[in-house]
Amino acid sequence: MNLRAWWHEHSLKLLAIRDTPEAIAGGVAIGIFFGFTPLFGLKTLSAILFAWLTRSNILAAVLATTLHDIILPFMPVIYRWQYDVGFWLLSQPHHWPPPLHKAPWEHHQWRSWATISKVGKDLLLGSVICSAPLALLSFVVTRRIVARHQQKKHAHPPPTAEVKS
């Protein structure tokens, strides 16, 4: 998929939403936040729920959540980075996780609930820590862009066709 075409199509949809810049930006921030979490199968539903709870724009949240689809090839690298951050924060004393080729994945240890629970906690904490600044940045940028677009739209209303009787 062409990144430029995808961005153009979705940004036009975002600017066409009729809502306040804060509600649209809130939806985008929520969508970006949940798009980078490892909640497989629950990202969009979580974004919709939190957008509804915070009275942000639900359509903007759904559009922003789909952003992870365009960067899907990079998600393993992003998940590893998030796991590293979570592992570092939860380890006492703080240290980085072992390299992947030295990780204890032999003898189907990866299937045990203890391993999944440990990796899941690290990954979830790391994703919250790493995606929160991105969500905040996306809120600020989106609010500014949408507000500017809406001001231009109201300053120059489209010409109305005169109806002759």
HELIX and SHEET records of a PDB file:
HELIX    1   1 LEU A    3  ALA A   16  1                                  14    
HELIX    2   2 PRO A   21  GLY A   35  1                                  15    
HELIX    3   3 LYS A   43  LEU A   53  1                                  11    
HELIX    4   4 ILE A   58  THR A   65  1                                   8    
HELIX    5   5 LEU A   67  ILE A   70  1                                   4    
HELIX    6   6 LEU A   72  PHE A   74  5                                   3    
HELIX    7   7 MET A   75  LEU A   90  1                                  16    
HELIX    8   8 LEU A  100  LYS A  102  5                                   3    
HELIX    9   9 GLU A  106  ARG A  111  5                                   6    
HELIX   10  10 TRP A  113  ALA A  155  1                                  43    
END                                                                             
